[in-house]
């Protein structure tokens, strides 16, 4: 196993919301989140929309909006990620692959954006070889973002991460809007980048694709991780999984019965006391509702459930 | 570019120009009808004005004058007559100046153009720079102070600002002349460019006061939106500094709307110039239109109305055309 590149301990992200006219109340959207990513592995962070996954990406990069603040501890290669440090690491050692083409400057040619503010010839040369690798023609450099097709835009966005030589790549929902072939192609690129020795955090809601390309999967629910399991365990099926939500997620996949989970994910601000999943959990007991459940090690993975075996 | 592509571009250009021309002509017709109708129903009476000026006119002479000017013809016929002479390039004689309207308008328009041009550039540059400073320092002290200042400035009436400037800079400090576009008593052939400029600075500054605060506030909003956009976030994620994000991405994305807004502001500019030229007794179109209205000088009033309509239309047309030339989404989108 490779070195630990990123370690997150008890991350919280809060928004300052105006509550009524005068009072301000913090709204906690990510709570007690912990995870570890090693060099050479793809860690998928899987969960449904609106669970705060994108904020996790922005929090790691120190790019939360002005009214949000992060707490807890983040370590990059063993040293704390302070605001000053993250500013130096962004784009060189930690790279973001954003969700959509709207993250490209609409009025700047693609080549200028991929090569970056660095005007040296080296960046341009590197871009040419990366574009070749991603089967982007030379004309692509001179196009504006609105002229890119969906698949091209995706490859351009990935190429910005590849060109940076970053050791940690955070991909935020890189596959929506793509055909299955394009999505597989995109994820293959991330797999390759990981196999070259980088650490990849793949934020996605597509559990199937995550199973096929990731090494481990962190299941994200209502602002925190409820289980970390290996991709094999996800492929093996329900019984290999630990948390009732992970199992429900597995059963909801089309090939596994397409069975929806009753109820809905609680909103930040109206979270239940105790286990976040308790209101929807068939195994829930009074004990589950009495306090926050800590993460614990179980069968080589991690789970946030007192009943899991 | 291939030969056919050039042909297509030329064709497109011709088509666009023809479209603008058609719109200009229909606009002028509509404006002239509206202006003519308003003058017809207003108490403006050129005969009365003439009689007052000449003095001691008998009832018969008055009737003859009315006959001569066709005052008693139906309005539609009067309009058709006026339009016919307009198409022959004949704008008539001004009643207050006893000179051809075309000469007066040409002379006054040049004066106004210089004044409005100077103020336009000043308000655009000052407004844009202030807006960029506020946007870059959003939420900080400099932004909060400048923003409040801009809000106050944009709610000040132009003529009042003009009067204050006159009192402070012309009367008390004596830096600028108290009025007119040239030194009093000087022959127009003897007036130097420097003297004209000296007379123009204070009115131009007053006129730019009307708009630079709103331009600054607008630029601020646009820059803040750009700096909070997805592409700015991604630029930061790629390691660009805040300064680089503003210079490389912010300015690029707010420049085009700023320039087009500036061209589209010709109507406010002209409206403001009416106040400013009157306060400073500046000999431009704005003061001409006030004199023409107050003294029932119908030919001059109508001519100034048409010229100002054309002026505002030109500004809007340029604003519209710039998008097609500068914005790649419009420019290169049209090719495919």
Interface residues (C-beta under 8 A of the other chain):
Chain A: X58 X61 X63 X65 X66 X90 X91 X92 X95 X96 X98 X100 X102 X103 X104 X105 X106 X107 X108 X116 X117 X144 X146 X147 X160 X164
Chain B: X139 X228 X229 X230 X231 X233 X234 X235 X236 X237 X238 X239 X240 X244 X248 X249 X252 X253 X256 X327 X328 X329 X332 X333 X336
